[in-house]
Amino acid sequence: MKIKKRVKRKITRIKKNMRVVRKIKVRDAKVPLEVPLERAFWVNNGPVVRSLKELYNAITSMSQQQYDFHTLRSGNDFARWVHDILLDPECADRIEAAKNQKDALKAISKSL
């Protein structure tokens, strides 16, 4: 009998929490500071990036060939990752519009 009451309380709490989550608007959501390793960005022959700050540092230290690998093949991998994983479409648009590493660093620094 006690177990049923505990389960009922937990379900009630979960439902209350779900209601709160539904009220949050997408534009009000915060960008995660650091994502788990399974959602990290793996730079070609480079570091594993888990946050916007780490992406900035990685782009600063990567070669032109590494940068071109992620931006010239089929769209901008950095912009796609920032948009889909870090949930920052404004920063992703600025990175997509960047013509070189320097411009990409400026775009990221605006969001930091």
C-alpha positions, -999 to +999 in steps of 0.1 A: +000+000+000+028+024+009+045+017-024+014+026-044+013+060-026+050+066-033+045+059-070+014+081-071+034+109-055+062+105-080+039+105-110+022+136-097+056+154-093+066+143-128+033+156-142+038+189-124+073+192-137+062+184-173+037+213-171+064+237-161+087+225-189+059+230-215+055+266-205+091+275-214+094+291-247+122+280-271+137+315-273+139+317-235+158+284-232+194+287-221+222+273-243+238+244-225+272+253-211+287+219-219+271+190-236+278+153-227+305+135-246+281+116-269+268+149-283+302+165-286+318+178-318+347+157-330+371+179-349+389+161-378+424+152-364+418+175-335+401+179-301+367+169-289+346+201-284+318+201-258+310+238-255+310+271-274+341+282-255+359+250-265+348+255-301+363+289-300+396+275-287+396+247-312+391+270-342+418+293-329+443+264-329+433+244-359+449+245-393+433+259-424+430+223-438+410+212-407+388+243-409+382+238-446+373+201-440+344+211-417+332+241-438+337+233-475+325+198-480+287+198-474+277+228-454+293+242-423+296+215-397+303+240-369+271+260-376+250+228-378+264+216-344+258+249-327+223+251-341+212+215-334+231+206-302+239+239-285+205+253-295+218+287-305+204+295-340+216+331-340+252+321-334+249+293-360+237+318-386+267+340-379+291+311-382+274+300-414+280+335-429+316+336-418+340+335-448+371+324-428+384+313-394+388+349-382+351+357-390+340+325-374+358+334-342+342+369-342+308+352-346+314+328-317+328+356-294+295+375-298+277+346-282+302+341-254 
